[in-house]
Amino acid sequence: MLRQITILRRCVIGIAASALALAVMIAVSPANVAKAGELVIYSAGNPEGHKVLMDAFRKAYPDIKLSEVTESTGTVSKRVVAEKDNPQADIIMAINTFYLDLMKDAGVFEPYVPENSPIPESQIDPDGFYVFESNGVYGMVVNTEVLKEKKLPMPNNWVDLLKPIYKGHITIASPIKSGTGLTIFSTLVDAFGWHFLDNLHKNIFQYNSSGSAAARQAGRGEVAIGLSYGSALQQQVTAGRPVVMVIPSLVPNVGFGQGLIAGGPNPKEGKIFLDWLLSKKGAAIREPYTEVHSIPGFGWLPKAGIDLSKKQMWQMRRALDVDEFKRAWAKRYEK
């Protein structure tokens, strides 16, 4: 199982405080709450994959009026906590394990696990509050045309990125705003220490708010190297960009899951969605956008010839306090 991250329970205090501030800005009224026969989903998923999935659900269940809110992991998670006393959504999905545990501790979820889902028990929260649909891996996409133009060598691992020759040629999402940035940076700190990030920071061109933005920038040739999650990297390859995907031997990884929001306006429709999503039919639809699916036999990464058994799937050696990590990162690198 690729779910290796454990969360200190005191993180809830930080996210709850942020949520309280956010709640002031969120207008909550009876008119905002979905009516029967409707379904409201909050998602931090890959935009392209999310659209394909939602279109397929609408086709499968045309009588359910589906509304969506897609934001970065940190933003949408805070929004759900802020709305906890008056929930505006039924499902939150495509959330990494950091924030799933934070929301669980904040009381966001109602336990629900589809009875006939082929998801292995190892991918289900012990208390049934959420289910991991997939496991994500992280790496880099490298633009070969930019390498040639700038006379840069091909990077093969994380340590290569510290070479001064790459200064201004690397982008990645900020861990303050993105679960992608949080996963990559926290793994590198756990494996190599903060001094590693100090050196990497010198080569960073830009910190983005979106986890997939770095891959798109590299694909367009705006930078040589974009650090992102596997599906975002693969999309640049399949789009015919002049890029190669590099999964280093040390692989940051994390589980992604979803859950039923306690007190949501449409629990019946929410359960219908989860039953559909966590089935083989849902897995097949999501496969082009899923590195390794929780249902055995699904996921594009093994089929792309990348053998994860030959990689070191990093297991965090230290418990991670998400809010403390963000504060430490911001103090060092935000201007």
Buried (B, 14 or more C-beta within 10 A) or exposed (E): EBBBBEBBEEBBEBBBEBBEEBBEEBEBEEEEBBEEEBBBBBBBBBEBBBBBBBEBBEEBBEEBBBBBBBBBBBBBBBBBBBBBEBBBBBBBBBBBBBBBBBBBBBBBBBEBBBEEBBBEEEBBBEEBBBBBBBBBBBBBBBBBEBBEEEEBEEBEEBBBBBEEEBEEBBBBBBBBBBBBBBBBBBBBBBBBEEEBBEBBEEBBBBBBBBBBBBBBBBBBBBBBBBBBBBBBBBBBBEEEBBBBBBBBEBBBBBBBBBBBBBBBBBBEBBBBBBBBBBBEEBBBBBBBBBBBBBBEEBBBBBEBEBEBEEBEBBEBEEEBBBBEBBEBBEEEBEE
